[in-house]
């Protein structure tokens, strides 16, 4: 069995519920854009993958 190095990132958005209550579509879009701009390039640079996204978790 081949072993692989793994890293797990858990992040939480402070005030997520209040932000979603005020502007659900805008909040979702800003979170998505931030993930695409900040996280995804670094994950790709290290040949990684996003396994699961849940709510305000990254």
LOFI-943398 format. One record per residue (C-alpha): residue number from 1; residue in three letters; z, y, x. Coordinates in nm, 3 decimals. Example, Ala and Ser with C-alpha at 12.3 -4.5 7.8 and 13.67 -1.06 7.14 Angstrom:
+-----+-----+---------+---------+---------+
!   k !   r !      c3 !      c2 !      c1 !
+-----+-----+---------+---------+---------+
!   1 ! Ala !   0.780 !  -0.450 !   1.230 !
!   2 ! Ser !   0.714 !  -0.106 !   1.367 !
+-----+-----+---------+---------+---------+
// end
This chain:
+-----+-----+---------+---------+---------+
!   k !   r !      c3 !      c2 !      c1 !
+-----+-----+---------+---------+---------+
!   1 ! Unk !   0.000 !   0.000 !   0.000 !
!   2 ! Unk !  -0.102 !   0.339 !   0.138 !
!   3 ! Unk !   0.165 !   0.607 !   0.146 !
!   4 ! Unk !   0.091 !   0.972 !   0.066 !
!   5 ! Unk !   0.294 !   1.282 !   0.132 !
!   6 ! Unk !   0.375 !   1.462 !  -0.194 !
!   7 ! Unk !   0.526 !   1.796 !  -0.280 !
!   8 ! Unk !   0.661 !   1.899 !  -0.617 !
!   9 ! Unk !   0.678 !   2.260 !  -0.727 !
!  10 ! Unk !   0.885 !   2.359 !  -1.027 !
!  11 ! Unk !   0.881 !   2.722 !  -1.135 !
!  12 ! Unk !   1.007 !   2.902 !  -1.441 !
!  13 ! Unk !   0.902 !   3.238 !  -1.585 !
!  14 ! Unk !   1.203 !   3.455 !  -1.664 !
!  15 ! Unk !   1.176 !   3.603 !  -2.012 !
!  16 ! Unk !   0.886 !   3.377 !  -2.110 !
!  17 ! Unk !   0.991 !   3.345 !  -2.475 !
!  18 ! Unk !   1.026 !   3.721 !  -2.518 !
!  19 ! Unk !   0.691 !   3.782 !  -2.346 !
!  20 ! Unk !   0.520 !   3.527 !  -2.570 !
!  21 ! Unk !   0.680 !   3.680 !  -2.877 !
!  22 ! Unk !   0.544 !   4.024 !  -2.787 !
!  23 ! Unk !   0.196 !   3.920 !  -2.671 !
!  24 ! Unk !   0.120 !   3.549 !  -2.679 !
!  25 ! Unk !  -0.247 !   3.565 !  -2.581 !
!  26 ! Unk !  -0.193 !   3.827 !  -2.311 !
!  27 ! Unk !   0.106 !   3.646 !  -2.161 !
!  28 ! Unk !  -0.080 !   3.316 !  -2.152 !
!  29 ! Unk !  -0.384 !   3.479 !  -1.991 !
!  30 ! Unk !  -0.176 !   3.657 !  -1.725 !
!  31 ! Unk !   0.002 !   3.333 !  -1.635 !
!  32 ! Unk !  -0.328 !   3.145 !  -1.618 !
!  33 ! Unk !  -0.487 !   3.417 !  -1.403 !
!  34 ! Unk !  -0.188 !   3.423 !  -1.168 !
!  35 ! Unk !  -0.203 !   3.047 !  -1.125 !
!  36 ! Unk !  -0.577 !   3.059 !  -1.055 !
!  37 ! Unk !  -0.544 !   3.346 !  -0.806 !
!  38 ! Unk !  -0.226 !   3.243 !  -0.623 !
!  39 ! Unk !  -0.151 !   2.874 !  -0.660 !
!  40 ! Unk !  -0.484 !   2.698 !  -0.700 !
!  41 ! Unk !  -0.644 !   2.826 !  -0.376 !
!  42 ! Unk !  -0.343 !   2.710 !  -0.173 !
!  43 ! Unk !  -0.333 !   2.375 !  -0.348 !
!  44 ! Unk !  -0.705 !   2.326 !  -0.280 !
!  45 ! Unk !  -0.665 !   2.435 !   0.083 !
!  46 ! Unk !  -0.422 !   2.147 !   0.132 !
!  47 ! Unk !  -0.640 !   1.901 !  -0.066 !
!  48 ! Unk !  -0.380 !   1.883 !  -0.341 !
!  49 ! Unk !  -0.397 !   1.864 !  -0.714 !
!  50 ! Unk !  -0.208 !   1.992 !  -1.014 !
!  51 ! Unk !  -0.076 !   1.694 !  -1.202 !
!  52 ! Unk !   0.090 !   1.852 !  -1.506 !
!  53 ! Unk !   0.149 !   2.196 !  -1.657 !
!  54 ! Unk !   0.411 !   2.250 !  -1.926 !
!  55 ! Unk !   0.476 !   2.574 !  -2.117 !
!  56 ! Unk !   0.595 !   2.840 !  -1.876 !
!  57 ! Unk !   0.630 !   2.589 !  -1.594 !
!  58 ! Unk !   0.388 !   2.604 !  -1.306 !
+-----+-----+---------+---------+---------+
// end
